[in-house]
């Protein structure tokens, strides 16, 4: 009777589908158990857990925190067919990237990124090539005194004057700060890499920024191909578009390199491009295999420096102005400290930093709250390794959730609130940075531009606050503009501010 009832009410398609699902689940669970992988959600066939991550209203970084509450701070998830190990919280991030950095410091092979770089440059290279490029970068930074407090600070202070002048020309009118901040920060990289700055109205400069913006936008739009490779057959147009925009950026950079070649003085390198060209000559003369023997490596490296050196810092400054407009008491307190220590007769300089603890605390809180690079740059296991008792297979992509580190309620009291005082001691006169504060990452792959980024944030923000009081457009909806736009970084929605000249 039971058999008759079953056959009458359940069709063959349903039975077949249920069987397939059962087998897939069993195979999946068996594979996970045998491999001793970190636990994680089952996901769907073909797409894995991508739909749940993408559809989360709070963003992927918050979705990962919710998953960690169920599976632990180290869990595995499938994006399409690709296995990802996610790290949440400081303990997990530190253990993998710092303590076990020898196993988890490689970069994974990403289809779209490989289309751009071919695994070259500083950001995406691995092994000997990465070590070689990193050593050269640090050496040239010191040799050219690009990282010295005097020369680098001079460049940034010069740009601060141009930025302040650009804001002053608006005469209190509402404006979107995005372009001005991007232009200012980009010019610092131009000085370091190309040896010169560009006027904010320079067509060549604006063209480069626009090309980079369009290229990064196209890369973001094609990101899903990394997890579902079959999409490349239906997104050939997107791939072609990325190649065309990449070639435009590379052609611009090759033009700059050619100009340097024509005026190169081996005894007096002027900037990073000169130093790189001289290193290429030296390495090629030896006849030994080297990343410097590949002309394309230089172009990709220049793109790496330009992209990494502009996006995160300009976006952090944009968040900073927004938070200061929303927290007028914080803005006023920072300005009072600047007035007391520096006054109005000169620019705020790096020598003033030690005497401006509240301003420093404000900058730290901006970095913590915004966490503009929530997942850092993806890492990859260079060999099979153990992590907290789990086995991480070779070439597994590692995703460190830095946002979770900076918003952990066990570390930060009321993490969703903007409270600069959390970075000050009991006397409110000394800056205290907990070890869990890692806006530039941690371990061997820590951001190479950390020193530059810190100087830019302090000098740009303090000089803007010294000269202007910023007010938010009254028509802005606070809850809306503080909800980040997810892309390669977390950025605020477009907003407008009014900069009112301060007269002391």
Secondary structure as a PSIPRED ss2 file (coil, helix, strand):
# PSIPRED VFORMAT (PSIPRED V4.0)

   1 X C   1.000  0.000  0.000
   2 X H   0.000  1.000  0.000
   3 X H   0.000  1.000  0.000
   4 X H   0.000  1.000  0.000
   5 X H   0.000  1.000  0.000
   6 X H   0.000  1.000  0.000
   7 X H   0.000  1.000  0.000
   8 X H   0.000  1.000  0.000
   9 X H   0.000  1.000  0.000
  10 X C   1.000  0.000  0.000
  11 X C   1.000  0.000  0.000
  12 X H   0.000  1.000  0.000
  13 X H   0.000  1.000  0.000
  14 X H   0.000  1.000  0.000
  15 X H   0.000  1.000  0.000
  16 X H   0.000  1.000  0.000
  17 X H   0.000  1.000  0.000
  18 X H   0.000  1.000  0.000
  19 X H   0.000  1.000  0.000
  20 X H   0.000  1.000  0.000
  21 X H   0.000  1.000  0.000
  22 X H   0.000  1.000  0.000
  23 X H   0.000  1.000  0.000
  24 X H   0.000  1.000  0.000
  25 X H   0.000  1.000  0.000
  26 X H   0.000  1.000  0.000
  27 X H   0.000  1.000  0.000
  28 X H   0.000  1.000  0.000
  29 X H   0.000  1.000  0.000
  30 X H   0.000  1.000  0.000
  31 X H   0.000  1.000  0.000
  32 X H   0.000  1.000  0.000
  33 X H   0.000  1.000  0.000
  34 X H   0.000  1.000  0.000
  35 X H   0.000  1.000  0.000
  36 X C   1.000  0.000  0.000
  37 X C   1.000  0.000  0.000
  38 X C   1.000  0.000  0.000
  39 X C   1.000  0.000  0.000
  40 X C   1.000  0.000  0.000
  41 X C   1.000  0.000  0.000
  42 X C   1.000  0.000  0.000
  43 X C   1.000  0.000  0.000
  44 X E   0.000  0.000  1.000
  45 X C   1.000  0.000  0.000
  46 X C   1.000  0.000  0.000
  47 X C   1.000  0.000  0.000
  48 X E   0.000  0.000  1.000
  49 X C   1.000  0.000  0.000
  50 X H   0.000  1.000  0.000
  51 X H   0.000  1.000  0.000
  52 X H   0.000  1.000  0.000
  53 X H   0.000  1.000  0.000
  54 X H   0.000  1.000  0.000
  55 X C   1.000  0.000  0.000
  56 X C   1.000  0.000  0.000
  57 X C   1.000  0.000  0.000
  58 X C   1.000  0.000  0.000
  59 X C   1.000  0.000  0.000
  60 X H   0.000  1.000  0.000
  61 X H   0.000  1.000  0.000
  62 X H   0.000  1.000  0.000
  63 X H   0.000  1.000  0.000
  64 X H   0.000  1.000  0.000
  65 X H   0.000  1.000  0.000
  66 X H   0.000  1.000  0.000
  67 X H   0.000  1.000  0.000
  68 X H   0.000  1.000  0.000
  69 X H   0.000  1.000  0.000
  70 X H   0.000  1.000  0.000
  71 X H   0.000  1.000  0.000
  72 X C   1.000  0.000  0.000
  73 X C   1.000  0.000  0.000
  74 X E   0.000  0.000  1.000
  75 X E   0.000  0.000  1.000
  76 X E   0.000  0.000  1.000
  77 X E   0.000  0.000  1.000
  78 X E   0.000  0.000  1.000
  79 X E   0.000  0.000  1.000
  80 X C   1.000  0.000  0.000
  81 X C   1.000  0.000  0.000
  82 X E   0.000  0.000  1.000
  83 X E   0.000  0.000  1.000
  84 X E   0.000  0.000  1.000
  85 X E   0.000  0.000  1.000
  86 X E   0.000  0.000  1.000
  87 X E   0.000  0.000  1.000
  88 X E   0.000  0.000  1.000
  89 X H   0.000  1.000  0.000
  90 X H   0.000  1.000  0.000
  91 X H   0.000  1.000  0.000
  92 X H   0.000  1.000  0.000
  93 X H   0.000  1.000  0.000
  94 X H   0.000  1.000  0.000
  95 X H   0.000  1.000  0.000
  96 X H   0.000  1.000  0.000
  97 X H   0.000  1.000  0.000
  98 X H   0.000  1.000  0.000
  99 X H   0.000  1.000  0.000
 100 X C   1.000  0.000  0.000
 101 X C   1.000  0.000  0.000
 102 X C   1.000  0.000  0.000
 103 X C   1.000  0.000  0.000
 104 X C   1.000  0.000  0.000
 105 X C   1.000  0.000  0.000
 106 X E   0.000  0.000  1.000
 107 X C   1.000  0.000  0.000
 108 X C   1.000  0.000  0.000
 109 X C   1.000  0.000  0.000
 110 X C   1.000  0.000  0.000
 111 X H   0.000  1.000  0.000
 112 X H   0.000  1.000  0.000
 113 X H   0.000  1.000  0.000
 114 X H   0.000  1.000  0.000
 115 X H   0.000  1.000  0.000
 116 X H   0.000  1.000  0.000
 117 X H   0.000  1.000  0.000
 118 X C   1.000  0.000  0.000
 119 X C   1.000  0.000  0.000
 120 X C   1.000  0.000  0.000
 121 X C   1.000  0.000  0.000
 122 X C   1.000  0.000  0.000
 123 X C   1.000  0.000  0.000
 124 X C   1.000  0.000  0.000
 125 X C   1.000  0.000  0.000
 126 X C   1.000  0.000  0.000
 127 X H   0.000  1.000  0.000
 128 X H   0.000  1.000  0.000
 129 X H   0.000  1.000  0.000
 130 X H   0.000  1.000  0.000
 131 X H   0.000  1.000  0.000
 132 X H   0.000  1.000  0.000
 133 X H   0.000  1.000  0.000
 134 X H   0.000  1.000  0.000
 135 X H   0.000  1.000  0.000
 136 X H   0.000  1.000  0.000
 137 X H   0.000  1.000  0.000
 138 X H   0.000  1.000  0.000
 139 X H   0.000  1.000  0.000
 140 X H   0.000  1.000  0.000
 141 X H   0.000  1.000  0.000
 142 X H   0.000  1.000  0.000
 143 X H   0.000  1.000  0.000
 144 X C   1.000  0.000  0.000
 145 X C   1.000  0.000  0.000
 146 X C   1.000  0.000  0.000
 147 X C   1.000  0.000  0.000
 148 X C   1.000  0.000  0.000
 149 X H   0.000  1.000  0.000
 150 X H   0.000  1.000  0.000
 151 X H   0.000  1.000  0.000
 152 X H   0.000  1.000  0.000
 153 X H   0.000  1.000  0.000
 154 X H   0.000  1.000  0.000
 155 X H   0.000  1.000  0.000
 156 X H   0.000  1.000  0.000
 157 X H   0.000  1.000  0.000
 158 X H   0.000  1.000  0.000
 159 X H   0.000  1.000  0.000
 160 X H   0.000  1.000  0.000
 161 X H   0.000  1.000  0.000
 162 X H   0.000  1.000  0.000
 163 X H   0.000  1.000  0.000
 164 X H   0.000  1.000  0.000
 165 X H   0.000  1.000  0.000
 166 X H   0.000  1.000  0.000
 167 X H   0.000  1.000  0.000
 168 X H   0.000  1.000  0.000
 169 X C   1.000  0.000  0.000
 170 X C   1.000  0.000  0.000
 171 X C   1.000  0.000  0.000
 172 X C   1.000  0.000  0.000
 173 X C   1.000  0.000  0.000
 174 X E   0.000  0.000  1.000
 175 X E   0.000  0.000  1.000
 176 X C   1.000  0.000  0.000
 177 X C   1.000  0.000  0.000
 178 X H   0.000  1.000  0.000
 179 X H   0.000  1.000  0.000
 180 X H   0.000  1.000  0.000
 181 X H   0.000  1.000  0.000
 182 X H   0.000  1.000  0.000
 183 X H   0.000  1.000  0.000
 184 X H   0.000  1.000  0.000
 185 X H   0.000  1.000  0.000
 186 X H   0.000  1.000  0.000
 187 X H   0.000  1.000  0.000
 188 X H   0.000  1.000  0.000
 189 X H   0.000  1.000  0.000
 190 X H   0.000  1.000  0.000
 191 X H   0.000  1.000  0.000
 192 X H   0.000  1.000  0.000
 193 X H   0.000  1.000  0.000
 194 X H   0.000  1.000  0.000
 195 X C   1.000  0.000  0.000
 196 X C   1.000  0.000  0.000
 197 X C   1.000  0.000  0.000
 198 X C   1.000  0.000  0.000
 199 X C   1.000  0.000  0.000
 200 X C   1.000  0.000  0.000
 201 X C   1.000  0.000  0.000
 202 X C   1.000  0.000  0.000
 203 X H   0.000  1.000  0.000
 204 X H   0.000  1.000  0.000
 205 X H   0.000  1.000  0.000
 206 X H   0.000  1.000  0.000
 207 X H   0.000  1.000  0.000
 208 X H   0.000  1.000  0.000
 209 X H   0.000  1.000  0.000
 210 X H   0.000  1.000  0.000
 211 X H   0.000  1.000  0.000
 212 X H   0.000  1.000  0.000
 213 X H   0.000  1.000  0.000
 214 X H   0.000  1.000  0.000
 215 X H   0.000  1.000  0.000
 216 X H   0.000  1.000  0.000
 217 X H   0.000  1.000  0.000
 218 X H   0.000  1.000  0.000
 219 X H   0.000  1.000  0.000
 220 X H   0.000  1.000  0.000
 221 X H   0.000  1.000  0.000
 222 X C   1.000  0.000  0.000
 223 X H   0.000  1.000  0.000
 224 X H   0.000  1.000  0.000
 225 X H   0.000  1.000  0.000
 226 X H   0.000  1.000  0.000
 227 X C   1.000  0.000  0.000
 228 X C   1.000  0.000  0.000
 229 X H   0.000  1.000  0.000
 230 X H   0.000  1.000  0.000
 231 X H   0.000  1.000  0.000
 232 X H   0.000  1.000  0.000
 233 X H   0.000  1.000  0.000
 234 X C   1.000  0.000  0.000
 235 X C   1.000  0.000  0.000
 236 X H   0.000  1.000  0.000
 237 X H   0.000  1.000  0.000
 238 X H   0.000  1.000  0.000
 239 X H   0.000  1.000  0.000
 240 X H   0.000  1.000  0.000
 241 X H   0.000  1.000  0.000
 242 X H   0.000  1.000  0.000
 243 X H   0.000  1.000  0.000
 244 X H   0.000  1.000  0.000
 245 X H   0.000  1.000  0.000
 246 X H   0.000  1.000  0.000
 247 X H   0.000  1.000  0.000
 248 X H   0.000  1.000  0.000
 249 X H   0.000  1.000  0.000
 250 X H   0.000  1.000  0.000
 251 X H   0.000  1.000  0.000
 252 X H   0.000  1.000  0.000
 253 X H   0.000  1.000  0.000
 254 X H   0.000  1.000  0.000
 255 X H   0.000  1.000  0.000
 256 X H   0.000  1.000  0.000
 257 X H   0.000  1.000  0.000
 258 X H   0.000  1.000  0.000
 259 X H   0.000  1.000  0.000
 260 X H   0.000  1.000  0.000
 261 X H   0.000  1.000  0.000
 262 X H   0.000  1.000  0.000
 263 X C   1.000  0.000  0.000
 264 X C   1.000  0.000  0.000
 265 X C   1.000  0.000  0.000
 266 X C   1.000  0.000  0.000
 267 X C   1.000  0.000  0.000
 268 X C   1.000  0.000  0.000
 269 X C   1.000  0.000  0.000
 270 X C   1.000  0.000  0.000
 271 X C   1.000  0.000  0.000
 272 X H   0.000  1.000  0.000
 273 X H   0.000  1.000  0.000
 274 X H   0.000  1.000  0.000
 275 X H   0.000  1.000  0.000
 276 X H   0.000  1.000  0.000
 277 X H   0.000  1.000  0.000
 278 X H   0.000  1.000  0.000
 279 X H   0.000  1.000  0.000
 280 X H   0.000  1.000  0.000
 281 X H   0.000  1.000  0.000
 282 X H   0.000  1.000  0.000
 283 X H   0.000  1.000  0.000
 284 X H   0.000  1.000  0.000
 285 X H   0.000  1.000  0.000
 286 X H   0.000  1.000  0.000
 287 X C   1.000  0.000  0.000
 288 X C   1.000  0.000  0.000
 289 X C   1.000  0.000  0.000
 290 X C   1.000  0.000  0.000
 291 X H   0.000  1.000  0.000
 292 X H   0.000  1.000  0.000
 293 X H   0.000  1.000  0.000
 294 X C   1.000  0.000  0.000
 295 X H   0.000  1.000  0.000
 296 X H   0.000  1.000  0.000
 297 X H   0.000  1.000  0.000
 298 X H   0.000  1.000  0.000
 299 X H   0.000  1.000  0.000
 300 X H   0.000  1.000  0.000
 301 X H   0.000  1.000  0.000
 302 X H   0.000  1.000  0.000
 303 X H   0.000  1.000  0.000
 304 X H   0.000  1.000  0.000
 305 X H   0.000  1.000  0.000
 306 X H   0.000  1.000  0.000
 307 X H   0.000  1.000  0.000
 308 X H   0.000  1.000  0.000
 309 X C   1.000  0.000  0.000
 310 X C   1.000  0.000  0.000
 311 X H   0.000  1.000  0.000
 312 X H   0.000  1.000  0.000
 313 X H   0.000  1.000  0.000
 314 X H   0.000  1.000  0.000
 315 X H   0.000  1.000  0.000
 316 X H   0.000  1.000  0.000
 317 X H   0.000  1.000  0.000
 318 X H   0.000  1.000  0.000
 319 X H   0.000  1.000  0.000
 320 X H   0.000  1.000  0.000
 321 X H   0.000  1.000  0.000
 322 X H   0.000  1.000  0.000
 323 X H   0.000  1.000  0.000
 324 X H   0.000  1.000  0.000
 325 X H   0.000  1.000  0.000
 326 X H   0.000  1.000  0.000
 327 X C   1.000  0.000  0.000
 328 X H   0.000  1.000  0.000
 329 X H   0.000  1.000  0.000
 330 X H   0.000  1.000  0.000
 331 X H   0.000  1.000  0.000
 332 X H   0.000  1.000  0.000
 333 X H   0.000  1.000  0.000
 334 X H   0.000  1.000  0.000
 335 X H   0.000  1.000  0.000
 336 X H   0.000  1.000  0.000
 337 X H   0.000  1.000  0.000
 338 X H   0.000  1.000  0.000
 339 X H   0.000  1.000  0.000
 340 X H   0.000  1.000  0.000
 341 X H   0.000  1.000  0.000
 342 X C   1.000  0.000  0.000
 343 X C   1.000  0.000  0.000
 344 X C   1.000  0.000  0.000
 345 X C   1.000  0.000  0.000
 346 X C   1.000  0.000  0.000
 347 X C   1.000  0.000  0.000
 348 X C   1.000  0.000  0.000
 349 X C   1.000  0.000  0.000
 350 X H   0.000  1.000  0.000
 351 X H   0.000  1.000  0.000
 352 X H   0.000  1.000  0.000
 353 X H   0.000  1.000  0.000
 354 X H   0.000  1.000  0.000
 355 X H   0.000  1.000  0.000
 356 X C   1.000  0.000  0.000
 357 X H   0.000  1.000  0.000
 358 X H   0.000  1.000  0.000
 359 X H   0.000  1.000  0.000
 360 X H   0.000  1.000  0.000
 361 X H   0.000  1.000  0.000
 362 X H   0.000  1.000  0.000
 363 X H   0.000  1.000  0.000
 364 X H   0.000  1.000  0.000
 365 X H   0.000  1.000  0.000
 366 X H   0.000  1.000  0.000
 367 X H   0.000  1.000  0.000
 368 X H   0.000  1.000  0.000
 369 X H   0.000  1.000  0.000
 370 X H   0.000  1.000  0.000
 371 X C   1.000  0.000  0.000
 372 X C   1.000  0.000  0.000
 373 X C   1.000  0.000  0.000
 374 X C   1.000  0.000  0.000
 375 X C   1.000  0.000  0.000
 376 X C   1.000  0.000  0.000
 377 X C   1.000  0.000  0.000
 378 X C   1.000  0.000  0.000
 379 X E   0.000  0.000  1.000
 380 X E   0.000  0.000  1.000
 381 X C   1.000  0.000  0.000
 382 X C   1.000  0.000  0.000
 383 X C   1.000  0.000  0.000
 384 X C   1.000  0.000  0.000
 385 X E   0.000  0.000  1.000
 386 X E   0.000  0.000  1.000
 387 X E   0.000  0.000  1.000
 388 X C   1.000  0.000  0.000
 389 X C   1.000  0.000  0.000
 390 X E   0.000  0.000  1.000
 391 X E   0.000  0.000  1.000
 392 X E   0.000  0.000  1.000
 393 X C   1.000  0.000  0.000
 394 X C   1.000  0.000  0.000
 395 X C   1.000  0.000  0.000
 396 X C   1.000  0.000  0.000
 397 X E   0.000  0.000  1.000
 398 X E   0.000  0.000  1.000
 399 X E   0.000  0.000  1.000
 400 X E   0.000  0.000  1.000
 401 X E   0.000  0.000  1.000
 402 X H   0.000  1.000  0.000
 403 X H   0.000  1.000  0.000
 404 X H   0.000  1.000  0.000
 405 X H   0.000  1.000  0.000
 406 X H   0.000  1.000  0.000
 407 X C   1.000  0.000  0.000
 408 X C   1.000  0.000  0.000
 409 X C   1.000  0.000  0.000
 410 X C   1.000  0.000  0.000
 411 X C   1.000  0.000  0.000
 412 X C   1.000  0.000  0.000
 413 X C   1.000  0.000  0.000
 414 X C   1.000  0.000  0.000
 415 X C   1.000  0.000  0.000
 416 X C   1.000  0.000  0.000
 417 X C   1.000  0.000  0.000
 418 X C   1.000  0.000  0.000
 419 X C   1.000  0.000  0.000
 420 X H   0.000  1.000  0.000
 421 X H   0.000  1.000  0.000
 422 X H   0.000  1.000  0.000
 423 X H   0.000  1.000  0.000
 424 X E   0.000  0.000  1.000
 425 X C   1.000  0.000  0.000
 426 X C   1.000  0.000  0.000
 427 X C   1.000  0.000  0.000
 428 X C   1.000  0.000  0.000
 429 X C   1.000  0.000  0.000
 430 X C   1.000  0.000  0.000
 431 X E   0.000  0.000  1.000
 432 X C   1.000  0.000  0.000
 433 X C   1.000  0.000  0.000
 434 X C   1.000  0.000  0.000
 435 X C   1.000  0.000  0.000
 436 X C   1.000  0.000  0.000
 437 X C   1.000  0.000  0.000
 438 X C   1.000  0.000  0.000
 439 X C   1.000  0.000  0.000
 440 X C   1.000  0.000  0.000
 441 X C   1.000  0.000  0.000
 442 X C   1.000  0.000  0.000
 443 X C   1.000  0.000  0.000
 444 X C   1.000  0.000  0.000
 445 X C   1.000  0.000  0.000
 446 X C   1.000  0.000  0.000
 447 X C   1.000  0.000  0.000
 448 X C   1.000  0.000  0.000
 449 X C   1.000  0.000  0.000
 450 X H   0.000  1.000  0.000
 451 X H   0.000  1.000  0.000
 452 X H   0.000  1.000  0.000
 453 X H   0.000  1.000  0.000
 454 X H   0.000  1.000  0.000
 455 X H   0.000  1.000  0.000
 456 X H   0.000  1.000  0.000
 457 X H   0.000  1.000  0.000
 458 X H   0.000  1.000  0.000
 459 X H   0.000  1.000  0.000
 460 X H   0.000  1.000  0.000
 461 X H   0.000  1.000  0.000
 462 X H   0.000  1.000  0.000
 463 X H   0.000  1.000  0.000
 464 X H   0.000  1.000  0.000
 465 X H   0.000  1.000  0.000
 466 X H   0.000  1.000  0.000
 467 X H   0.000  1.000  0.000
 468 X E   0.000  0.000  1.000
 469 X E   0.000  0.000  1.000
 470 X E   0.000  0.000  1.000
 471 X E   0.000  0.000  1.000
 472 X E   0.000  0.000  1.000
 473 X C   1.000  0.000  0.000
 474 X C   1.000  0.000  0.000
 475 X C   1.000  0.000  0.000
 476 X C   1.000  0.000  0.000
 477 X C   1.000  0.000  0.000
 478 X H   0.000  1.000  0.000
 479 X H   0.000  1.000  0.000
 480 X H   0.000  1.000  0.000
 481 X H   0.000  1.000  0.000
 482 X C   1.000  0.000  0.000
 483 X C   1.000  0.000  0.000
 484 X C   1.000  0.000  0.000
 485 X E   0.000  0.000  1.000
 486 X E   0.000  0.000  1.000
 487 X C   1.000  0.000  0.000
 488 X C   1.000  0.000  0.000
 489 X C   1.000  0.000  0.000
 490 X E   0.000  0.000  1.000
 491 X E   0.000  0.000  1.000
 492 X C   1.000  0.000  0.000
 493 X C   1.000  0.000  0.000
 494 X C   1.000  0.000  0.000
 495 X C   1.000  0.000  0.000
 496 X C   1.000  0.000  0.000
 497 X E   0.000  0.000  1.000
 498 X E   0.000  0.000  1.000
 499 X E   0.000  0.000  1.000
 500 X E   0.000  0.000  1.000
 501 X E   0.000  0.000  1.000
 502 X C   1.000  0.000  0.000
 503 X C   1.000  0.000  0.000
 504 X C   1.000  0.000  0.000
